[in-house]
Amino acid sequence: MAIDKLNLDKLDSGRNTFADTVRLMTQFDLQPVTAIENEVYEFPWTPGIMSDCLKCGYHCYVYEVDCEVRGYLIFSTVLDEMHLLNICIDSAYQNKGYGKQFINWLINFAHDNGTKTLYLEVRVSNHAAIHLYQNLGFNEIGIRPDYYPAKNGKEDAQLFACELAWG
Ligand SMILES: CC(C)(COP(=O)(O)OP(=O)(O)OC[C@H]1O[C@@H](n2cnc3c(N)ncnc32)[C@H](O)[C@@H]1OP(=O)(O)O)[C@@H](O)C(=O)NCCC(=O)NCCS
């Protein structure tokens, strides 16, 4: 099922206060961003990887509330495809609606910029994220075996896609 603009408006009716801002990440955000990354993930991206994301042309955004970085996301684009590479909310603020709001923002951004398909991978054990993506219109389209490092070897990724309608 493709998502159209009308549905997006409905989806976006969750939390949204004027103090919430999505803005481009800068070098000055690397400290809070890597602090969140290290705290949240068992296998975090290094500060060097984060810095390279800013330099190599990936699209990096932060979710800010009252001038405090609460989360970030990073995606790449190729023609009419977008690939979400990382989304992370500060663990102190998870399950409060920020992640949903941030993905809704991304879907709107993708839609407005002519994206046809939005892809992402997620650990098969990450039930919170899978629940979120499925609720927002993503469908599982495959499995990438041994995609992630894990304590006892590797973990599979579920590949999700969200089809966006134009017009
Ligand atoms: C996954 C993540 C981005 C979701 O953001 P969030 O702000 O915590 O999620 P929200 O509060 O917006 O909740 C969205 C939905 O997920 C559910 N959810 C959130 N945390 C959950 C949890 N720990 N267990 C079960 N469900 C959860 C909420 O109930 C909500 O469902 P609903 O819309 O049916 O009410 C965030 O938890 C996170 O950063 N996790 C660690 C990093 C990560 O796993 N990133 C994704 C990599 S693919």
PDBQT file of the ligand as one rigid body, heavy atoms in Angstrom, charges set to zero:
ROOT
HETATM    1  C1  LIG A 201      12.959   2.767  17.987  1.00  0.00    +0.000 C 
HETATM    2  C2  LIG A 201      12.873   4.220  18.479  1.00  0.00    +0.000 C 
HETATM    3  C3  LIG A 201      13.466   5.135  17.409  1.00  0.00    +0.000 C 
HETATM    4  C4  LIG A 201      11.388   4.568  18.684  1.00  0.00    +0.000 C 
HETATM    5  O1  LIG A 201      11.317   5.881  19.173  1.00  0.00    +0.000 OA
HETATM    6  P1  LIG A 201      10.440   6.218  20.484  1.00  0.00    +0.000 P 
HETATM    7  O2  LIG A 201      10.428   7.674  20.635  1.00  0.00    +0.000 OA
HETATM    8  O3  LIG A 201      10.959   5.418  21.625  1.00  0.00    +0.000 OA
HETATM    9  O4  LIG A 201       9.026   5.625  20.049  1.00  0.00    +0.000 OA
HETATM   10  P2  LIG A 201       7.593   6.319  20.221  1.00  0.00    +0.000 P 
HETATM   11  O5  LIG A 201       7.447   6.794  21.623  1.00  0.00    +0.000 OA
HETATM   12  O6  LIG A 201       7.415   7.302  19.134  1.00  0.00    +0.000 OA
HETATM   13  O7  LIG A 201       6.634   5.075  20.071  1.00  0.00    +0.000 OA
HETATM   14  C5  LIG A 201       6.253   4.621  18.810  1.00  0.00    +0.000 C 
HETATM   15  C6  LIG A 201       5.531   3.306  18.976  1.00  0.00    +0.000 C 
HETATM   16  O8  LIG A 201       6.446   2.306  19.441  1.00  0.00    +0.000 OA
HETATM   17  C7  LIG A 201       5.997   1.778  20.695  1.00  0.00    +0.000 C 
HETATM   18  N1  LIG A 201       7.171   1.588  21.542  1.00  0.00    +0.000 N 
HETATM   19  C8  LIG A 201       8.122   2.496  21.836  1.00  0.00    +0.000 A 
HETATM   20  N2  LIG A 201       9.035   1.962  22.655  1.00  0.00    +0.000 NA
HETATM   21  C9  LIG A 201       8.634   0.687  22.870  1.00  0.00    +0.000 A 
HETATM   22  C10 LIG A 201       9.163  -0.389  23.614  1.00  0.00    +0.000 A 
HETATM   23  N3  LIG A 201      10.307  -0.273  24.305  1.00  0.00    +0.000 N 
HETATM   24  N4  LIG A 201       8.493  -1.561  23.600  1.00  0.00    +0.000 NA
HETATM   25  C11 LIG A 201       7.359  -1.696  22.902  1.00  0.00    +0.000 A 
HETATM   26  N5  LIG A 201       6.792  -0.708  22.160  1.00  0.00    +0.000 NA
HETATM   27  C12 LIG A 201       7.433   0.465  22.153  1.00  0.00    +0.000 A 
HETATM   28  C13 LIG A 201       5.066   2.809  21.267  1.00  0.00    +0.000 C 
HETATM   29  O9  LIG A 201       4.135   2.234  22.141  1.00  0.00    +0.000 OA
HETATM   30  C14 LIG A 201       4.431   3.380  20.036  1.00  0.00    +0.000 C 
HETATM   31  O10 LIG A 201       3.416   2.534  19.594  1.00  0.00    +0.000 OA
HETATM   32  P3  LIG A 201       1.957   3.111  19.301  1.00  0.00    +0.000 P 
HETATM   33  O11 LIG A 201       2.137   4.116  18.186  1.00  0.00    +0.000 OA
HETATM   34  O12 LIG A 201       1.183   1.908  18.896  1.00  0.00    +0.000 OA
HETATM   35  O13 LIG A 201       1.531   3.744  20.580  1.00  0.00    +0.000 OA
HETATM   36  C15 LIG A 201      13.602   4.412  19.829  1.00  0.00    +0.000 C 
HETATM   37  O14 LIG A 201      13.041   3.572  20.786  1.00  0.00    +0.000 OA
HETATM   38  C16 LIG A 201      15.094   4.177  19.756  1.00  0.00    +0.000 C 
HETATM   39  O15 LIG A 201      15.846   5.104  19.517  1.00  0.00    +0.000 OA
HETATM   40  N6  LIG A 201      15.525   2.928  19.996  1.00  0.00    +0.000 N 
HETATM   41  C17 LIG A 201      16.940   2.610  20.033  1.00  0.00    +0.000 C 
HETATM   42  C18 LIG A 201      17.584   2.761  18.688  1.00  0.00    +0.000 C 
HETATM   43  C19 LIG A 201      16.886   1.923  17.651  1.00  0.00    +0.000 C 
HETATM   44  O16 LIG A 201      16.512   0.796  17.893  1.00  0.00    +0.000 OA
HETATM   45  N7  LIG A 201      16.727   2.520  16.462  1.00  0.00    +0.000 N 
HETATM   46  C20 LIG A 201      16.104   1.876  15.346  1.00  0.00    +0.000 C 
HETATM   47  C21 LIG A 201      17.128   1.155  14.564  1.00  0.00    +0.000 C 
HETATM   48  S1  LIG A 201      16.402   0.417  13.099  1.00  0.00    +0.000 SA
ENDROOT
TORSDOF 0
